[in-house]
Structure formats: structure tokens, C-alpha cells
């Protein structure tokens, strides 16, 4: 029995184009810069979400951290997932 190549070729072509586009996009992005003071600030963010409004300066601040340990099996090897974000939104009135 012969293998139908048309469906296989279309799948290979589709995924090949997606991989080529992702590769081209990754090559055009600038290399990320690591700033140690920023890394330290992200390490100090407490776990959970926090929101603060400052009415005097019309500022809103938000921070959050998600930290979990995932293990395979009972006490087997695993990995730690640690994500932190700090954001600020400033709104200023430009007219009187």
C-alpha cells in the first residue's frame, strides 16, 4: 500500500513555514539585557498579587509573584517555577 504524500507534505510545509517564521522573528529581536538591580527587585516581590493607588500622583502600581515547585513522582526530581511582575501605570492630565 502506497503512502499518500499530499497530506503529509501539506503538514510538513505548514509546520516548516511556522518554524521558519519563528526563527526569523527570533533572529530580529535584540538580545535581552540582564540588569542585576532589576533582578534583585524581582526577587524581593512577595508572593501573591498586590495593587496600590496613589491619588495624589494619579499612579497605579501592581506587583505579583507566582512560585511553585513541581516534582515528578512522590519525592523525585523536579523543578521550581518562579514568575514575578512589577507594573506601573501613570496618567497625567495635559490640559487645564
N, C-alpha and C positions, 0 to 999 in steps of 0.2 A: 504494500500500500504506500503510495507516494505521500510525502509530507506537503501540505498546502503552504506555499511560501508567501502568498499575498497577505494573509492575516498576520503572520509572523513579521514580515517586512514592515507592515504599517506600524506595528507596536514598536519595533526596533527604531524606526525612523522617528516616531513621535517622542520616545524617551531619549533618543540621541539628540534631537533638537532642544529638548528641555535641558539636558545636561550641558550642551554647548552654550546655551543662553546663560545658564547659571555660572559656568566657568568664565564666560566673557564679562559678566557683571562683577564677579569676584575679582577679576584682574583689574578692573577700572576703579574699584574702591580704594581710597587711600589707606595706608596701614594705620591701625589704631595706635594711639599713643598711650602709654601707661604712666599715670601720674600717681606717685606714692601717697601724697597727701589726700587725694581723692579716694584711693583705695582704703586708706585708714579711716576716712569719714564713713565710707560704706560699711566697714567692719563694725563701727560703733552704733549703727542704726539698730534700735531694739526690734525684736521680733513682733510681728503684727502690723496693723495699719494705724497711722496717726494722721490727723488733719487739724490744721490751725488756721484761723482767720485773724488778720491784723487790720482792723477797720481804719486805723489812723493812716496807714500807708497803702490801703487797698491791696493787700497782699494775701495770697492763699498759699499755704505750704502743705505738702503731703509727703509722707515717708512710709515705707513699708519694707518688710523683710520676711522672707519665707525660707525656713531652714529645716531640712528633714534628712534623716539617714535611711537609706533603702538597703536591705540585706536580702540576699538570695538564700533561701533555706532558713533554718532556725537561727543559728549563730554563724553562718557562713560569711564569706567576704561580701562586701557591699561598697556603697559609695555615698557621699554626702552631697546633697543639693542645697546650694545657698544662693538665693537671689535677693538683691536689695535694690531699692529705687528711691531717689530723692527728687522731688519736683517742686517747682515754684511757678506761680502764675501771677504776674504783676499787671494791673490795669491802671492806667493813668488817664486822667481827663486832660485833653489837649486844647480845650476851649473854656472860656469863662461863662 
